[in-house]
Amino acid sequence: MIFIDGQGLTIEQVADVAYQEVLVQLDPSAEARVRRARALVDSYARSGNAVYGINTGFGYLKNVRIENDQLDILQLNLIRSHAVGVGAPLSEAQTRALMVLRANVLATGRSGVHLETLTLLLDLLNHKIHPVIPCKGSVGASGDLAPLAHLALTMIGEGTVVYKGKEVPSIEALQAENLSPIRPGPKEGLCLVNGTQAMSALACLAIIEAENLCLEADIIGAASVEGRRGTATAFEALIHNSRPHPGQRESARHLRQLLDSSEIAQSHEDCDSIQDPYSLRCMPQVHGAVRDVIQNVRRTVEIEINSATDNPLVFAEENEGDRLISGGNFHGQPLAFAMDFLAIAVSELASISERRVEQLIDPALSGLPAFLLETSGLNSGFMMAQVTAASLVNENKVLCTPASVDSIPTSANQEDHVSMGMTSARKALEVIENTRFCLAIEMLCACQAIDLIKLKPGVGVQAAYDTLRSKVKELQEDRVLHQDIDAATELLARGEVRAAVSKALTNK
């Protein structure tokens, strides 16, 4: 059980809710804040004074007054009109991440929802009623309006959900679990659609995936060092303490561990090779720089997921006076920058991985049989696997064009600068997926090279090798490598390679 209070949610907890379906409950400390904020909103609604989001139109229509007997209709219309998403729906994990983040921001007590509205959102999560939320349509300005509106549709008993493996009308799922839809009161529709939780959800999951890729890039890169008969000298602590970037030092330390006790390294200690190519020798500098970017992105996202991103914000503080203040905390610029930078950084893991593949398959570079097969000529070996990696690296270069440098005004120029943060987040996840494929290809090639050398690699590399060989046998002649690539990718995605290596290094 995870308790949310709007202040202490972690990225790891978001991932637990998303992937492990951990139950979520509102922390009792947040209930009083939520009730006070709602009471203040209701008092503003009764006052008759013009207050944005309570008795006015939205965006360009901010100066249009709405009669008191139409305030509920105003909120319903807002939800319905903003549900304009298109494209494939978010995955179940992404949807659950979005939902818990939305609940957490409502728990800050800065939005003004009824406590029952927040409770219903948590019930949807715990009963595994997942709204169908199209992934495209947000410009990340007043937050992720379209994705959040599709979530809000479920809460008013409209739209569709995935429930027990089937897509059904939301009202059917609610009734099946004895849940009642809400009828949003003044400001409440706006509370449900304003915020950065769609891009934040993708960002949380992207950070976890990117951190895992850094570990896997070290593991697989170390395997390539063995397959290329390289040296661990370039990873010595003296070098990296002389340029003490945290990520660089950590990557170098990890590589030293992975390559320790290598028979392959011992076999060529006295060779005449002086320096390895950059793709091998400079792994700590490249992988480490990626690590440092991810840590910077993590700090940004950790702040964002415990921030109030509604508008206007409700300040119902006992000792500081009661106010509703319009501002712009919904603007997604911090996340847009962070996700673009994350994509750029992760793409370098793929770029340098593809170069290591080339070092392994080119006989002029590796001293091994062409394309890592004794019978090359009759067989093509890993020739085309490198082509696939090159294709993925090229695609990453396109995806790394920043979305955050663009802005297209919306709402008749009321929202005249937007972040495009959701686009940045979606692109980052695509780069991560492409990079995992590249690392899977490199792992296949590196382990094949180790087979050809016929000596034991370092203890960490050996654990990775054994994990791969439990699913993918050595290549003796051409076969459909698509299946091998998929199997290797699945091992990485499930964390089996990381787990095996971690166990081996711990037990060493």
C-alpha positions as CSV (number, residue, x, y, z in Angstrom):
1,M,0.0,0.0,0.0
2,I,1.3,3.5,-1.0
3,F,-0.1,6.5,0.9
4,I,-0.2,9.7,-1.1
5,D,-0.2,13.2,0.4
6,G,0.8,15.4,-2.5
7,Q,4.3,15.9,-1.1
8,G,6.3,12.7,-0.8
9,L,5.6,10.5,-3.9
10,T,8.7,9.0,-5.4
11,I,9.5,7.9,-9.0
12,E,9.9,4.4,-7.8
13,Q,6.5,4.4,-6.1
14,V,5.0,5.6,-9.4
15,A,6.6,2.7,-11.2
16,D,5.3,0.3,-8.5
17,V,1.8,1.5,-9.0
18,A,2.2,1.3,-12.8
19,Y,3.9,-2.1,-13.2
20,Q,3.1,-4.0,-9.9
21,E,-0.4,-2.6,-9.4
22,V,0.4,-1.6,-5.8
23,L,-2.7,-0.3,-4.0
24,V,-3.0,3.4,-3.3
25,Q,-4.6,5.2,-0.4
26,L,-5.0,8.9,0.6
27,D,-2.9,9.8,3.6
28,P,-5.1,11.1,6.4
29,S,-3.0,14.2,6.6
30,A,-4.2,15.3,3.2
31,E,-7.9,15.0,3.9
32,A,-8.2,18.2,5.9
33,R,-6.3,20.2,3.2
34,V,-8.6,18.9,0.4
35,R,-11.7,19.7,2.4
36,R,-10.5,23.3,3.3
37,A,-9.7,24.0,-0.4
38,R,-13.1,22.7,-1.5
39,A,-14.9,24.8,1.1
40,L,-13.0,27.9,-0.2
41,V,-14.0,27.2,-3.8
42,D,-17.6,26.8,-2.8
43,S,-17.5,30.1,-0.9
44,Y,-16.1,31.9,-4.0
45,A,-18.9,30.3,-6.1
46,R,-21.6,31.6,-3.8
47,S,-20.1,35.1,-3.7
48,G,-21.1,35.8,-7.3
49,N,-17.8,37.6,-8.1
50,A,-16.1,36.7,-11.4
51,V,-13.5,34.0,-10.7
52,Y,-11.7,32.2,-13.5
53,G,-12.6,28.5,-13.7
54,I,-15.6,28.9,-11.4
55,N,-18.1,31.1,-13.2
56,T,-16.2,32.1,-16.4
57,G,-15.4,30.5,-19.7
58,F,-11.9,29.1,-20.3
59,G,-8.9,30.3,-22.2
60,Y,-9.9,33.0,-24.8
61,L,-13.4,32.8,-23.3
62,K,-12.2,33.9,-19.8
63,N,-14.3,37.1,-19.9
64,V,-17.6,35.3,-20.6
65,R,-19.7,35.1,-17.3
66,I,-21.6,32.0,-16.6
67,E,-24.9,32.0,-14.7
68,N,-25.0,30.2,-11.3
69,D,-27.5,27.6,-12.5
70,Q,-25.2,26.6,-15.3
71,L,-21.9,26.2,-13.4
72,D,-22.2,22.4,-13.3
73,I,-22.9,22.2,-17.0
74,L,-19.8,24.4,-17.6
75,Q,-17.6,21.9,-15.9
76,L,-19.2,18.9,-17.8
77,N,-18.8,20.7,-21.1
78,L,-15.1,21.5,-20.3
79,I,-14.4,17.8,-19.8
80,R,-16.3,16.7,-22.9
81,S,-14.9,19.4,-25.2
82,H,-11.3,18.8,-24.1
83,A,-11.4,15.0,-24.7
84,V,-9.9,15.4,-28.2
85,G,-7.0,13.0,-28.1
86,V,-6.0,10.8,-31.0
87,G,-3.7,8.0,-31.8
88,A,-3.0,4.8,-29.9
89,P,-4.0,4.7,-26.2
90,L,-1.4,4.9,-23.5
91,S,-0.3,1.5,-22.2
92,E,-1.8,0.2,-19.0
93,A,1.3,1.0,-17.1
94,Q,1.5,4.6,-18.5
95,T,-2.2,5.1,-17.7
96,R,-1.8,3.9,-14.1
97,A,1.2,6.2,-13.6
98,L,-0.8,9.1,-14.9
99,M,-3.7,8.3,-12.5
100,V,-1.6,8.1,-9.4
101,L,0.2,11.3,-10.3
102,R,-3.1,13.0,-10.9
103,A,-4.4,11.8,-7.5
104,N,-1.2,13.0,-5.8
105,V,-1.5,16.5,-7.2
106,L,-5.1,16.7,-6.1
107,A,-3.9,15.6,-2.7
108,T,-1.9,18.8,-2.4
109,G,-5.0,20.7,-1.5
110,R,-4.3,23.3,-4.1
111,S,-6.9,22.3,-6.7
112,G,-10.2,22.4,-4.9
113,V,-11.9,19.1,-5.7
114,H,-14.4,17.4,-3.5
115,L,-12.8,14.7,-1.4
116,E,-15.1,12.2,-3.0
117,T,-13.7,13.0,-6.4
118,L,-10.2,12.2,-5.3
119,T,-11.4,9.1,-3.6
120,L,-13.1,7.9,-6.8
121,L,-9.8,8.4,-8.7
122,L,-8.1,6.1,-6.2
123,D,-10.9,3.6,-6.4
124,L,-10.4,3.5,-10.2
125,L,-6.8,2.6,-9.7
126,N,-7.3,0.0,-7.0
127,H,-10.2,-1.6,-8.9
128,K,-8.0,-1.6,-12.1
129,I,-10.4,0.4,-14.2
130,H,-8.1,2.0,-16.7
131,P,-9.4,4.8,-18.9
132,V,-8.6,4.7,-22.6
133,I,-6.4,7.7,-23.1
134,P,-5.1,8.5,-26.6
135,C,-1.4,9.4,-26.5
136,K,-1.5,12.4,-28.9
137,G,-3.2,15.8,-28.6
138,S,-1.4,17.6,-25.8
139,V,0.8,20.7,-26.4
140,G,1.8,20.8,-22.7
141,A,0.6,24.3,-22.1
142,S,-2.4,24.3,-19.7
143,G,-0.9,21.0,-18.9
144,D,-1.9,17.9,-20.6
145,L,-5.5,18.9,-21.3
146,A,-6.6,16.3,-23.8
147,P,-5.1,13.2,-22.0
148,L,-6.5,14.4,-18.6
149,A,-9.9,15.1,-20.1
150,H,-10.1,11.4,-21.2
151,L,-9.3,10.4,-17.7
152,A,-12.0,12.8,-16.4
153,L,-14.5,11.3,-18.8
154,T,-14.3,8.0,-16.9
155,M,-15.0,9.8,-13.6
156,I,-18.2,11.3,-15.0
157,G,-19.3,7.9,-16.3
158,E,-18.5,8.6,-20.0
159,G,-15.8,7.5,-22.4
160,T,-14.4,4.0,-22.4
161,V,-12.1,2.0,-20.1
162,V,-10.2,-1.3,-20.1
163,Y,-11.7,-3.5,-17.4
164,K,-10.8,-7.1,-16.9
165,G,-9.0,-7.2,-20.2
166,K,-11.9,-5.7,-22.3
167,E,-12.7,-2.3,-23.5
168,V,-16.1,-1.3,-22.2
169,P,-18.1,1.9,-21.5
170,S,-16.9,3.4,-18.3
171,I,-20.3,3.4,-16.7
172,E,-20.4,-0.4,-17.0
173,A,-17.1,-0.8,-15.2
174,L,-18.1,1.6,-12.5
175,Q,-21.4,-0.2,-11.8
176,A,-19.7,-3.5,-11.8
177,E,-17.5,-2.3,-8.9
178,N,-20.3,-0.4,-7.1
179,L,-18.8,2.9,-7.9
180,S,-20.7,6.1,-8.7
181,P,-19.6,8.7,-11.2
182,I,-19.2,12.3,-10.1
183,R,-21.1,15.3,-11.3
184,P,-18.3,18.0,-11.1
185,G,-19.1,21.1,-9.1
186,P,-17.7,24.6,-9.7
187,K,-14.1,24.5,-10.8
188,E,-14.0,20.7,-10.5
189,G,-13.8,19.9,-14.2
190,L,-10.9,22.4,-14.5
191,C,-9.2,20.7,-11.5
192,L,-9.3,17.4,-13.4
193,V,-7.9,18.5,-16.7
194,N,-5.2,21.1,-15.7
195,G,-1.7,19.7,-15.0
196,T,1.3,18.0,-16.3
197,Q,0.6,14.5,-15.2
198,A,0.5,12.8,-18.6
199,M,4.0,13.9,-19.5
200,S,5.1,13.4,-15.9
201,A,3.9,9.8,-16.0
202,L,5.9,9.0,-19.2
203,A,8.9,10.8,-17.6
204,C,8.8,8.7,-14.5
205,L,8.8,5.5,-16.5
206,A,11.4,6.8,-18.9
207,I,13.8,7.6,-16.1
208,I,13.5,4.1,-14.6
209,E,14.1,2.6,-18.1
210,A,17.0,4.9,-18.9
211,E,18.8,4.1,-15.6
212,N,18.4,0.4,-16.4
213,L,19.8,0.9,-19.9
214,C,22.9,2.6,-18.4
215,L,23.7,-0.5,-16.3
216,E,23.0,-2.7,-19.3
217,A,25.2,-0.6,-21.6
218,D,28.1,-1.1,-19.2
219,I,27.5,-4.9,-19.0
220,I,27.2,-5.3,-22.7
221,G,30.0,-2.9,-23.5
222,A,32.2,-5.0,-21.1
223,A,31.3,-8.1,-23.1
224,S,32.4,-6.3,-26.3
225,V,35.7,-5.4,-24.6
226,E,36.2,-9.2,-24.1
227,G,35.0,-10.1,-27.6
228,R,37.3,-7.5,-29.1
229,R,40.2,-8.5,-26.8
230,G,40.4,-5.0,-25.4
231,T,41.9,-3.9,-22.2
232,A,40.5,-2.6,-18.9
233,T,43.4,-0.3,-18.3
234,A,41.4,2.7,-19.5
235,F,38.9,2.1,-16.7
236,E,41.4,2.4,-13.9
237,A,40.3,4.6,-11.0
238,L,43.3,6.9,-11.3
239,I,42.2,8.1,-14.7
240,H,38.6,8.8,-13.6
241,N,39.4,10.4,-10.3
242,S,41.4,12.9,-12.3
243,R,38.1,14.0,-14.0
244,P,35.6,13.2,-11.3
245,H,32.2,13.4,-13.0
246,P,30.0,11.2,-10.8
247,G,28.6,9.2,-13.7
248,Q,32.0,8.6,-15.3
249,R,33.5,7.3,-12.1
250,E,30.5,5.0,-11.5
251,S,30.6,3.6,-15.0
252,A,34.4,3.0,-14.8
253,R,34.0,1.3,-11.4
254,H,31.2,-0.9,-12.8
255,L,33.3,-1.9,-15.9
256,R,36.3,-2.8,-13.7
257,Q,34.0,-5.1,-11.7
258,L,32.5,-6.7,-14.8
259,L,35.9,-7.5,-16.3
260,D,37.6,-8.8,-13.2
261,S,39.2,-12.2,-13.3
262,S,39.0,-12.4,-17.1
263,E,40.9,-15.3,-18.8
264,I,40.5,-13.5,-22.1
265,A,42.3,-10.4,-20.7
266,Q,45.1,-12.6,-19.3
267,S,45.6,-14.3,-22.7
268,H,46.7,-11.1,-24.4
269,E,48.4,-9.1,-21.7
270,D,51.6,-8.9,-23.7
271,C,50.0,-8.1,-27.1
272,D,51.3,-5.1,-29.1
273,S,47.9,-3.2,-29.1
274,I,48.5,0.1,-27.3
275,Q,45.0,1.7,-27.2
276,D,41.5,0.5,-27.9
277,P,39.1,2.4,-30.2
278,Y,37.0,5.1,-28.5
279,S,33.8,3.1,-28.5
280,L,35.6,0.7,-26.0
281,R,38.1,3.0,-24.3
282,C,35.7,5.9,-23.7
283,M,32.8,4.0,-22.4
284,P,33.0,5.6,-18.9
285,Q,33.1,9.1,-20.4
286,V,30.1,8.5,-22.7
287,H,28.0,6.1,-20.5
288,G,28.9,8.3,-17.5
289,A,27.7,11.5,-19.1
290,V,24.4,9.8,-19.9
291,R,24.1,8.8,-16.2
292,D,24.7,12.4,-15.1
293,V,22.0,13.7,-17.5
294,I,19.5,11.2,-16.2
295,Q,20.2,12.3,-12.6
296,N,19.5,15.9,-13.6
297,V,16.3,14.8,-15.3
298,R,15.4,12.8,-12.2
299,R,15.7,15.9,-10.0
300,T,13.4,17.9,-12.2
301,V,10.8,15.1,-12.3
302,E,10.9,14.5,-8.6
303,I,10.0,18.2,-8.0
304,E,7.3,18.1,-10.6
305,I,5.4,15.1,-9.4
306,N,4.9,16.7,-5.9
307,S,4.0,20.1,-7.2
308,A,0.6,21.9,-7.6
309,T,0.0,22.4,-11.3
310,D,-3.6,23.5,-11.4
311,N,-5.0,26.9,-12.2
312,P,-6.2,28.9,-10.4
313,L,-4.4,27.6,-7.3
314,V,-6.4,27.4,-4.1
315,F,-4.7,28.7,-1.0
316,A,-6.9,27.8,2.0
317,E,-4.3,28.2,4.7
318,E,-5.4,28.7,8.3
319,N,-2.8,31.4,9.1
320,E,-2.1,33.0,5.8
321,G,-5.5,34.0,4.5
322,D,-7.7,32.4,1.8
323,R,-7.1,33.2,-1.9
324,L,-7.5,31.8,-5.4
325,I,-4.6,32.9,-7.5
326,S,-4.3,32.5,-11.3
327,G,-0.8,31.6,-12.5
328,G,1.0,29.2,-14.9
329,N,2.2,26.2,-13.0
330,F,0.6,24.0,-15.6
331,H,3.2,25.0,-18.2
332,G,5.3,21.9,-19.1
333,Q,8.5,23.6,-20.0
334,P,10.7,22.0,-17.3
335,L,9.6,18.6,-18.3
336,A,9.8,19.3,-22.0
337,F,13.5,20.3,-21.7
338,A,14.2,17.4,-19.4
339,M,12.6,14.8,-21.8
340,D,14.4,16.2,-24.8
341,F,17.7,16.1,-23.0
342,L,17.0,12.5,-21.8
343,A,16.3,11.4,-25.4
344,I,19.5,13.0,-26.6
345,A,21.6,11.4,-23.8
346,V,20.1,7.9,-24.2
347,S,20.5,8.0,-27.9
348,E,24.3,8.1,-27.4
349,L,24.1,4.7,-25.7
350,A,22.8,3.3,-29.0
351,S,25.2,5.3,-31.1
352,I,28.3,4.0,-29.3
353,S,26.8,0.5,-29.1
354,E,26.5,0.3,-32.8
355,R,30.1,1.3,-33.2
356,R,31.2,-1.5,-30.9
357,V,29.2,-3.9,-33.0
358,E,31.2,-2.8,-36.1
359,Q,34.4,-3.4,-34.1
360,L,33.3,-7.0,-33.5
361,I,32.0,-8.0,-37.0
362,D,34.7,-6.4,-39.2
363,P,37.6,-8.9,-39.4
364,A,40.1,-6.2,-40.1
365,L,39.3,-4.7,-36.7
366,S,38.6,-7.7,-34.6
367,G,40.9,-10.4,-35.9
368,L,37.8,-12.7,-35.8
369,P,36.0,-14.4,-38.7
370,A,34.0,-12.0,-40.8
371,F,30.6,-11.2,-39.3
372,L,31.5,-13.6,-36.4
373,L,30.9,-16.8,-38.2
374,E,33.6,-19.4,-39.2
375,T,31.7,-20.2,-42.4
376,S,31.2,-16.6,-43.5
377,G,30.6,-16.4,-47.2
378,L,28.2,-19.3,-47.3
379,N,26.7,-17.6,-44.3
380,S,26.2,-13.9,-43.6
381,G,26.3,-14.2,-39.8
382,F,25.7,-10.9,-38.0
383,M,26.1,-8.7,-41.1
384,M,22.5,-7.6,-41.2
385,A,22.2,-7.2,-37.4
386,Q,24.6,-4.3,-37.7
387,V,22.4,-2.8,-40.4
388,T,19.4,-2.9,-38.1
389,A,21.4,-1.2,-35.4
390,A,22.4,1.5,-37.9
391,S,18.8,2.0,-38.9
392,L,17.8,2.4,-35.2
393,V,20.6,4.9,-34.6
394,N,19.5,6.9,-37.6
395,E,15.9,6.9,-36.3
396,N,17.1,8.1,-32.9
397,K,18.8,11.1,-34.5
398,V,15.5,12.2,-36.0
399,L,13.6,11.6,-32.7
400,C,16.2,13.7,-30.8
401,T,15.2,16.8,-32.6
402,P,13.9,18.7,-29.6
403,A,10.1,19.2,-29.4
404,S,10.6,21.9,-26.7
405,V,12.1,24.4,-29.1
406,D,8.7,24.6,-30.9
407,S,5.6,26.5,-29.9
408,I,2.3,26.8,-31.7
409,P,-0.1,29.3,-30.1
410,T,-3.5,27.9,-29.2
411,S,-6.9,29.2,-27.8
412,A,-7.0,32.2,-30.0
413,N,-3.5,33.4,-28.7
414,Q,-4.5,33.3,-25.1
415,E,-2.2,30.3,-24.8
416,D,0.4,31.9,-27.0
417,H,3.5,29.9,-25.8
418,V,3.3,26.1,-25.3
419,S,5.9,23.5,-24.2
420,M,5.2,20.5,-26.4
421,G,6.3,18.4,-23.4
422,M,4.1,15.4,-24.1
423,T,5.7,15.1,-27.5
424,S,9.2,15.3,-25.9
425,A,8.2,12.5,-23.4
426,R,6.8,10.2,-26.1
427,K,9.9,10.6,-28.2
428,A,12.1,9.8,-25.3
429,L,10.3,6.5,-24.8
430,E,10.8,5.7,-28.5
431,V,14.5,6.4,-28.2
432,I,14.7,4.2,-25.1
433,E,13.0,1.3,-27.0
434,N,15.3,1.7,-30.0
435,T,18.4,1.8,-27.7
436,R,17.4,-1.4,-26.0
437,F,17.2,-3.1,-29.4
438,C,20.7,-1.8,-30.2
439,L,22.1,-3.1,-27.0
440,A,20.4,-6.5,-27.6
441,I,22.1,-6.7,-31.0
442,E,25.5,-5.9,-29.4
443,M,25.0,-8.5,-26.7
444,L,24.4,-11.1,-29.4
445,C,27.5,-10.1,-31.2
446,A,29.7,-9.8,-28.1
447,C,28.7,-13.3,-26.8
448,Q,29.3,-14.8,-30.3
449,A,32.8,-13.3,-30.2
450,I,33.4,-14.7,-26.8
451,D,32.4,-18.1,-28.2
452,L,35.0,-17.8,-30.9
453,I,37.8,-16.9,-28.5
454,K,37.0,-19.9,-26.4
455,L,38.2,-18.4,-23.1
456,K,36.2,-17.3,-20.0
457,P,35.5,-13.6,-19.7
458,G,35.3,-11.5,-16.5
459,V,32.9,-12.6,-13.8
460,G,30.2,-10.1,-14.6
461,V,30.4,-10.6,-18.3
462,Q,30.2,-14.4,-17.7
463,A,26.9,-14.0,-15.9
464,A,25.5,-11.9,-18.8
465,Y,26.8,-14.5,-21.3
466,D,25.2,-17.4,-19.4
467,T,21.9,-15.5,-19.2
468,L,21.8,-15.0,-22.9
469,R,22.9,-18.5,-23.7
470,S,20.0,-19.9,-21.6
471,K,17.7,-18.4,-24.3
472,V,19.8,-18.0,-27.4
473,K,22.3,-20.6,-28.6
474,E,25.6,-19.9,-30.3
475,L,25.2,-19.1,-34.1
476,Q,26.7,-21.9,-36.1
477,E,25.0,-21.1,-39.4
478,D,22.5,-18.6,-40.6
479,R,19.1,-18.6,-39.0
480,V,16.4,-16.0,-38.5
481,L,18.1,-13.5,-36.2
482,H,14.9,-11.5,-35.7
483,Q,13.9,-14.1,-33.1
484,D,17.3,-14.0,-31.4
485,I,17.1,-10.2,-31.2
486,D,13.6,-10.3,-29.7
487,A,14.8,-12.9,-27.1
488,A,17.8,-10.8,-26.1
489,T,15.7,-7.7,-26.0
490,E,13.2,-9.4,-23.7
491,L,15.9,-10.5,-21.4
492,L,17.0,-6.9,-21.0
493,A,13.4,-5.6,-20.7
494,R,12.6,-8.0,-17.9
495,G,15.9,-7.2,-16.0
496,E,17.2,-10.7,-16.2
497,V,20.6,-9.7,-17.4
498,R,21.0,-7.0,-14.7
499,A,19.8,-9.4,-12.0
500,A,22.2,-12.2,-13.0
501,V,25.2,-9.8,-13.2
502,S,24.3,-8.2,-9.9
503,K,24.1,-11.6,-8.2
504,A,27.5,-12.7,-9.6
505,L,29.2,-9.5,-8.6
506,T,27.7,-9.6,-5.1
507,N,28.8,-13.3,-4.6
508,K,32.3,-12.7,-6.0
